[in-house]
Amino acid sequence: MRIKKKKILPVFVFIYLFVLLLFVNKSEIKEKKTRFLYKELENEKTILKYERKKFEIEKEEYKFKLEKDKDQEKVDVVYTWGGVIKDMDIRNRYNFELQYSLRSVNKYLPWINKIYILINSDTDYPYWLKSQEKQSKVILVNRCKLFDDPNNCPTYNSFAVFSVIHKVANLTNKFILIDDDVFFNQPLNRDYFFSKHGRIKFYHGNIRMKIYEEDDFVGYNIPVYKYQDYSHLPKPMRRDFIQAFHKMYPGYAWLVQSHKMRFKELSEEMSMIYYDFFDQNGNISKSDYSEAKLFQIPHEHPNDIQEEFIFYYKELTTRNIKVFNCNDDFSTNTEIYNKQRYVLFTFYNKLYPEVPHFEVEHPNHEKIR
């Protein structure tokens, strides 16, 4: 029996040490993540430090007096865009999305005032868009000039860009934030986006999620909740509501902007963080998701997509679909991808054949077949 005990003891010691190592490793990961979150945060303590008394006093300032929505009030559109990227990265390569998304706005939302496209300072001007001297409808904005710290831009984190959209010069109070892979499929009026009292229309249940873990930012004045993301729908916004958010959390934009790439574990989806703030102050009008009439083209595609997109074209032209999103995760094989891209180009062009006044009439498209 003594011999067995001697053999068993090292096994227990090994198991104990293994469990301890796992715990320590997990703690180190947690500590590393927290250090990342707090990167240079000490310099912002006076801004981010939570002051409950001050918060309670100022809270009532964010209850807006809502007035009847005026039909003549101007509404702008805002896109964030990474440019015409030529590499084979599935997420970032350019497949004509922005050009035809703009055509869909021009065709089905003719009442829109201006369209702003927020780009990095090193992004090339779109080859298919007329210069700013020849048209004033679509305006390119250097988003890096809107950032609090110029060292945080160029950025590839659209959430960081969402934190500065309210700074765009001459942007109307009501505006619509649109991803470049979102397209309108039928005429929509203002009441699809805003209620008659000026509230923001939200086509989703009120599903709240925590942005950070419980102890990530104890003692700091940051938002706690966000709405569950409902990607691929246009997101109506109000500039005054966003300004109120940043008045409530004056250092939070700086924190999000410091992340030049999306930090996915944290889900700093600013538009959904805004929406939770708007809702807590009575500025969201909820509608059933089915009323959005959204159609989503899925991510995965066969090598030959012609029959697939003929089907989508029939769906979009025969069904009551107001908005659609095209998930274009196509092949990484160059030859196959070029054929797929040609089908996609034909698909978009059949849906939106009219060339708007702000486009070059015969753009010199790269080889697409």
PyMOL commands that set and color helices and strands:
alter all, ss='L'
color gray80, all
select helices_A, chain A and resi 2-37+41-48+52-62+97-108+143-146+150-152+158-162+165-167+190-192+239-248+252-257+270-280+289-292+306-318+334-351
alter helices_A, ss='H'
color red, helices_A
select strands_A, chain A and resi 75-80+115-119+138-142+174-178+182-184+200-202+208-210+225-227+235-238+284-286+294-297+323-326
alter strands_A, ss='S'
color yellow, strands_A
deselect
rebuild
show_as cartoon
